[in-house]
C-alpha cells in the first residue's frame, strides 16, 4: 500500500468536528501504555466536554478505572484480537468478533481514535467500529484512517497521542503530564497489606516485562540498604511472575525489607505508591503509574526507551540511562536487529548513580 505523508492535508483537517456526542478510544494493552494516553484523553475531554468518552481496553483497565474520576466515562473490554488485545498471530473467534463489532456499530460513535501504535492491526480494527470519523497513526504497512499522522518510532508516547488528538482540534500543549486520581479505595486496600507506620516508605520494583530492561537484583539490594540507612522502610514489589526476582532482592539486602512479590492488586499498588516517598524502578508500568499519581521516581532506562517513555519533568523524576546498543552476549547491534538473547542492557548503570539519585529524592521528601 502506498504511503504518503502530506502535512498540508493534516493542517487542513486539524479542526474540531461538529456534533460529537460519543468518542471511542482504542488502547487495549498494558499499564504504562494506558498512562501515556491520559493527557490525550484529557485534551479530548476539554475539546468535547459534552461527549461520552468510551475506552476500548483490556479487562484489567475496566476494573481499575471503575468509579475512578477521569476523562473516561465507560470502558468496554475488547475480546482477544491478534495485534490489538493479543499478540500478532493470535487466531480470534470470528463469531465473537462479529458480535463485538455489531455491538460497536450500535454505539453510533461519532469519532473513533486509534491510540494503539502504527495501525497495521489496529487501523482495520478501528474501521470496523462504524464511526463517523476515524483518526490515528499510520505506519508504512497500515491502511489510512480519515485523519492520520505518520508513525515514527522514536517519539515520546505522551506527545505522540497528543498529536493524534490534535487532528480533531484538541490542544497539544495543555495536557503533557499524565495524571491519575488516587481513590479512597486504593488507599484502604494498601493499608490492608501495609499498615500505617511512622517510618517513610521506599519502594523498589526490580521487574519489567522485557528482561533486557531489568537492572540486576543485587544492585537494587544495595540501593535498598542505602535507603534504609537514610531512614526508609523498604518494600519490594512485583507481579506473580516476578516473585523469584523480588525474593532475590530481599535476600541480598543486609537490612530488613518486605517482599510483596505477587501480593499486590493494581489498586493496592496505587495506594501503596501514593503513600511512598520514592519508587526506584526499571522502565515499566509501576514507574509510569507512580509518576501519574505524584510519587517521586528514579527510573532505569535504555537509551531508546528514554526517548519514547521517559518522564517529561525532572522536579520529582530522575531517570538514569544506559547507552548499551549491542547485545552483551553476541554483540549484535540493536540499532539494526534484535537477537534472541535476554541479557540486561541496563546493567552498566552504576549502583552509585542510582543511590545518589534515590537519596536526593528521598531526603527531599523527609
C-alpha positions as CSV (number, residue, x, y, z in Angstrom):
1,X,0.0,0.0,0.0
2,X,1.4,3.4,-1.0
3,X,2.4,5.5,2.0
4,X,2.1,9.3,1.6
5,X,2.5,11.9,4.3
6,X,1.2,15.3,3.3
7,X,1.5,17.9,6.1
8,X,-1.0,20.3,4.3
9,X,-3.6,17.6,4.5
10,X,-3.2,17.3,8.3
11,X,-3.2,21.0,8.9
12,X,-6.4,21.5,6.8
13,X,-8.2,18.9,8.8
14,X,-7.0,19.8,12.3
15,X,-10.3,21.4,13.2
16,X,-13.0,20.4,15.7
17,X,-15.6,18.0,14.5
18,X,-19.2,19.3,15.0
19,X,-21.9,17.4,16.8
20,X,-19.7,14.8,18.5
21,X,-21.7,13.0,21.2
22,X,-19.7,9.8,21.6
23,X,-15.9,9.1,21.2
24,X,-14.3,5.6,21.1
25,X,-10.6,5.4,22.0
26,X,-8.7,2.1,21.4
27,X,-5.9,1.4,23.9
28,X,-6.0,-2.3,24.8
29,X,-2.6,-3.1,26.3
30,X,-0.6,-2.7,29.5
31,X,-0.5,-0.3,32.4
32,X,2.3,2.0,31.2
33,X,0.8,2.2,27.8
34,X,-2.5,3.4,29.4
35,X,-0.8,6.0,31.5
36,X,0.8,7.5,28.4
37,X,-2.5,8.4,26.8
38,X,-4.1,10.1,29.8
39,X,-3.1,13.6,28.6
40,X,-4.6,12.9,25.2
41,X,-7.8,11.7,26.8
42,X,-7.9,14.9,28.9
43,X,-7.4,17.0,25.8
44,X,-10.2,15.2,24.1
45,X,-12.5,15.8,27.1
46,X,-11.5,19.5,27.1
47,X,-12.3,19.8,23.4
48,X,-15.6,17.8,23.5
49,X,-16.8,18.3,27.1
50,X,-20.3,17.1,26.4
51,X,-19.2,13.9,24.6
52,X,-19.1,10.5,26.2
53,X,-15.5,9.0,26.0
54,X,-15.6,5.2,25.8
55,X,-12.2,3.4,26.2
56,X,-11.8,0.1,24.4
57,X,-9.3,-1.7,26.6
58,X,-8.4,-4.9,28.4
59,X,-10.4,-6.3,31.4
60,X,-7.8,-5.1,33.9
61,X,-8.4,-1.5,32.9
62,X,-12.2,-1.8,33.3
63,X,-11.7,-3.0,36.9
64,X,-9.0,-0.4,37.7
65,X,-10.9,2.6,36.3
66,X,-14.3,1.7,37.8
67,X,-15.5,4.7,39.9
68,X,-12.2,6.4,39.4
69,X,-12.5,10.1,38.4
70,X,-11.0,10.5,34.9
71,X,-11.9,11.8,31.4
72,X,-13.2,8.2,30.7
73,X,-16.9,7.7,31.0
74,X,-17.0,3.9,30.2
75,X,-14.6,1.1,29.5
76,X,-15.6,-1.6,27.0
77,X,-13.5,-4.8,27.2
78,X,-12.0,-5.8,23.8
79,X,-12.2,-9.5,23.1
80,X,-9.0,-11.4,22.2
81,X,-7.9,-10.0,18.8
82,X,-4.5,-10.6,17.2
83,X,-2.3,-7.5,17.1
84,X,-4.6,-5.5,19.4
85,X,-5.5,-7.1,22.7
86,X,-3.3,-10.2,21.9
87,X,0.0,-10.7,20.2
88,X,0.0,-10.7,16.4
89,X,-0.8,-14.2,15.1
90,X,-3.5,-14.9,17.7
91,X,-6.5,-16.5,16.0
92,X,-9.6,-14.7,17.3
93,X,-13.0,-16.2,17.3
94,X,-14.8,-14.9,14.2
95,X,-18.3,-15.2,15.7
96,X,-17.2,-13.4,18.9
97,X,-15.6,-10.6,16.9
98,X,-18.6,-10.3,14.6
99,X,-20.9,-9.9,17.6
100,X,-18.5,-7.4,19.1
101,X,-18.3,-5.2,16.0
102,X,-22.1,-5.4,15.6
103,X,-22.5,-4.1,19.1
104,X,-19.9,-1.3,18.4
105,X,-21.9,-0.2,15.4
106,X,-25.0,0.1,17.6
107,X,-23.0,2.5,19.8
108,X,-23.0,5.0,16.9
109,X,-19.6,6.5,17.6
110,X,-19.1,9.9,16.1
111,X,-15.3,9.7,16.5
112,X,-13.0,6.7,16.8
113,X,-9.4,7.3,17.9
114,X,-6.7,4.8,17.3
115,X,-4.3,5.3,20.2
116,X,-2.7,1.9,19.7
117,X,0.5,2.1,17.7
118,X,1.3,2.0,14.0
119,X,-2.0,0.7,12.8
120,X,-1.2,-2.5,10.9
121,X,-3.7,-4.3,13.1
122,X,-5.4,-1.5,15.0
123,X,-6.5,0.6,12.0
124,X,-8.6,-2.2,10.4
125,X,-10.0,-2.8,13.9
126,X,-11.0,0.9,14.2
127,X,-12.5,0.9,10.8
128,X,-14.9,-1.8,11.8
129,X,-16.4,0.2,14.7
130,X,-18.7,2.1,12.3
131,X,-17.6,5.6,13.5
132,X,-18.4,8.7,11.5
133,X,-14.7,9.9,11.6
134,X,-11.6,7.8,12.4
135,X,-8.2,9.2,13.4
136,X,-4.9,7.7,14.4
137,X,-1.3,6.8,13.4
138,X,-0.2,5.1,10.2
139,X,2.9,3.1,9.7
140,X,4.0,2.1,6.2
141,X,2.2,-1.2,6.3
142,X,-1.1,0.2,7.7
143,X,-4.3,1.4,6.0
144,X,-5.1,5.1,6.2
145,X,-7.8,6.4,8.5
146,X,-9.8,9.6,7.8
147,X,-7.3,11.7,9.6
148,X,-3.8,10.4,10.4
149,X,-0.2,11.1,11.3
150,X,2.8,9.0,10.3
151,X,4.0,6.6,12.9
152,X,7.6,7.5,13.8
153,X,9.2,5.0,16.2
154,X,11.4,7.4,18.2
155,X,8.9,9.8,19.5
156,X,7.7,10.2,23.1
157,X,4.5,8.3,23.7
158,X,2.7,11.1,25.6
159,X,3.5,13.6,22.9
160,X,2.6,11.1,20.1
161,X,-1.0,10.7,21.2
162,X,-1.4,14.4,22.0
163,X,-0.6,15.0,18.3
164,X,-3.2,12.4,17.3
165,X,-5.8,14.1,19.4
166,X,-4.9,17.4,17.8
167,X,-6.1,16.1,14.5
168,X,-9.6,16.9,15.7
169,X,-8.9,20.2,17.4
170,X,-7.6,19.1,20.8
171,X,-4.9,21.2,22.3
172,X,-1.4,19.8,22.2
173,X,0.4,21.7,24.9
174,X,-2.0,22.0,27.9
175,X,-2.0,18.3,29.0
176,X,1.5,16.9,28.7
177,X,1.9,15.3,32.1
178,X,-0.1,12.1,32.8
179,X,-2.3,12.5,35.9
180,X,-4.3,9.8,37.7
181,X,-6.6,10.1,40.7
182,X,-5.8,8.1,43.8
183,X,-9.1,6.9,45.4
184,X,-10.0,6.1,49.0
185,X,-10.4,2.5,47.9
186,X,-6.8,2.5,46.6
187,X,-5.5,3.7,50.0
188,X,-7.8,1.4,52.0
189,X,-6.6,-1.6,50.0
190,X,-3.0,-0.7,50.6
191,X,-3.5,-0.3,54.4
192,X,-4.8,-3.9,54.5
193,X,-1.5,-5.1,53.3
194,X,0.9,-2.5,54.8
195,X,-0.4,-0.8,57.9
196,X,0.3,2.8,58.6
197,X,3.7,3.4,60.1
198,X,5.8,6.4,61.0
199,X,8.8,5.2,59.0
200,X,8.7,6.6,55.5
201,X,8.2,4.1,52.8
202,X,10.5,3.5,49.8
203,X,9.6,1.0,47.0
204,X,11.9,-1.0,44.8
205,X,10.4,-2.5,41.7
206,X,13.1,-4.8,40.0
207,X,10.8,-6.3,37.3
208,X,9.9,-5.4,33.7
209,X,8.1,-7.3,31.0
210,X,11.3,-7.3,28.9
211,X,14.1,-9.0,30.8
212,X,16.6,-6.8,28.9
213,X,15.2,-3.7,30.7
214,X,15.9,-5.2,34.2
215,X,18.6,-3.8,36.3
216,X,20.4,-6.5,38.4
217,X,18.8,-7.6,41.6
218,X,22.0,-7.2,43.7
219,X,22.2,-3.6,42.6
220,X,18.6,-3.0,43.7
221,X,19.5,-4.6,47.0
222,X,22.4,-2.1,47.5
223,X,20.0,0.8,46.8
224,X,17.6,-0.6,49.4
225,X,20.3,-0.8,52.0
226,X,21.3,2.8,51.3
227,X,17.7,4.0,51.7
228,X,17.3,2.1,55.0
229,X,20.4,3.8,56.3
230,X,18.7,7.1,55.4
231,X,15.6,6.2,57.4
232,X,13.4,4.3,55.0
233,X,11.3,1.2,55.2
234,X,11.8,-0.9,52.1
235,X,9.0,-2.6,50.1
236,X,9.9,-4.7,47.1
237,X,7.1,-5.1,44.6
238,X,6.4,-7.3,41.6
239,X,3.7,-9.3,40.0
240,X,3.2,-13.1,40.3
241,X,5.7,-13.9,37.6
242,X,8.3,-11.8,39.4
243,X,8.2,-13.4,42.8
244,X,11.6,-15.0,42.4
245,X,13.1,-11.6,41.5
246,X,11.6,-9.7,44.4
247,X,12.7,-12.5,46.8
248,X,16.2,-12.3,45.4
249,X,16.4,-8.5,46.1
250,X,15.2,-9.0,49.7
251,X,17.6,-11.9,50.3
252,X,20.6,-9.9,49.1
253,X,19.9,-6.9,51.3
254,X,21.7,-6.6,54.6
255,X,18.9,-4.5,56.1
256,X,15.3,-5.8,56.6
257,X,12.8,-5.4,53.7
258,X,9.4,-6.6,52.9
259,X,8.8,-8.8,49.9
260,X,5.4,-8.0,48.3
261,X,6.0,-10.0,45.1
262,X,2.7,-11.4,43.8
263,X,0.7,-9.8,46.7
264,X,-0.5,-6.6,45.1
265,X,-3.6,-5.9,43.1
266,X,-3.3,-2.8,40.9
267,X,-5.4,-0.8,43.4
268,X,-3.2,-1.9,46.3
269,X,-0.1,-0.9,44.3
270,X,-1.6,2.5,43.5
271,X,-2.4,3.2,47.2
272,X,1.0,2.0,48.3
273,X,2.8,4.2,45.8
274,X,0.7,7.2,46.8
275,X,1.9,6.7,50.4
276,X,5.6,6.2,49.5
277,X,8.4,8.8,49.5
278,X,10.1,7.3,46.4
279,X,10.0,4.5,43.9
280,X,13.2,3.1,42.4
281,X,12.2,1.1,39.3
282,X,13.0,-0.2,35.9
283,X,11.2,1.4,32.9
284,X,7.8,-0.4,33.4
285,X,4.2,0.2,34.3
286,X,4.6,0.9,38.0
287,X,7.1,3.7,37.3
288,X,4.7,5.4,35.0
289,X,1.9,4.9,37.5
290,X,3.9,6.4,40.3
291,X,4.7,9.5,38.1
292,X,1.0,9.9,37.3
293,X,0.0,10.0,40.9
294,X,2.8,12.3,42.0
295,X,5.3,9.9,43.7
296,X,9.0,10.7,43.1
297,X,10.8,8.1,40.9
298,X,14.3,7.0,40.0
299,X,13.9,5.2,36.6
300,X,16.3,2.8,35.0
301,X,16.2,3.4,31.2
302,X,17.7,2.0,28.0
303,X,18.6,4.8,25.6
304,X,15.8,4.2,23.0
305,X,13.1,3.9,25.7
306,X,14.4,7.1,27.2
307,X,13.2,8.8,24.0
308,X,9.8,7.2,23.9
309,X,8.9,6.6,27.5
310,X,10.9,8.8,30.0
311,X,9.2,11.2,32.4
312,X,8.8,14.7,30.9
313,X,9.7,16.6,34.0
314,X,12.7,16.4,36.4
315,X,11.4,18.0,39.6
316,X,10.5,14.6,41.1
317,X,11.8,12.2,38.4
318,X,15.4,11.3,37.9
319,X,15.9,8.9,35.0
320,X,19.3,7.2,34.5
321,X,20.3,6.0,31.1
322,X,22.2,3.0,29.6
323,X,23.8,3.7,26.2
324,X,24.4,-0.1,25.6
325,X,23.4,-0.7,22.0
326,X,24.9,-4.1,21.4
327,X,23.8,-7.4,22.9
328,X,26.2,-8.2,25.8
329,X,26.2,-11.9,24.8
330,X,26.6,-12.0,21.0
331,X,27.5,-8.4,20.1
332,X,24.5,-8.0,17.7
333,X,23.6,-4.3,17.3
334,X,20.1,-3.4,18.5
335,X,20.3,-0.4,16.1
336,X,19.7,-2.7,13.2
337,X,18.3,-6.0,14.5
338,X,17.1,-7.8,17.7
339,X,18.8,-11.1,18.6
340,X,17.1,-13.7,20.8
341,X,19.2,-13.1,23.9
342,X,17.6,-11.6,27.0
343,X,20.7,-10.3,28.9
344,X,20.3,-7.0,30.6
345,X,21.2,-3.9,28.6
346,X,20.9,-1.6,31.5
347,X,23.3,-3.3,34.0
348,X,26.1,-0.9,33.1
349,X,24.2,1.9,35.0
350,X,26.2,2.0,38.3
351,X,24.9,1.4,41.7
352,X,26.4,4.7,42.9
353,X,24.5,6.7,40.3
354,X,21.2,5.2,41.4
355,X,21.9,5.5,45.1
356,X,22.8,9.2,44.7
357,X,19.6,9.9,42.8
358,X,17.5,7.9,45.2
359,X,18.9,9.6,48.3
360,X,18.4,13.1,46.7
361,X,14.7,12.5,46.1
362,X,14.1,10.6,49.4
363,X,15.7,13.2,51.6
364,X,13.9,16.0,49.8
365,X,10.6,14.3,50.9
366,X,11.6,13.7,54.5
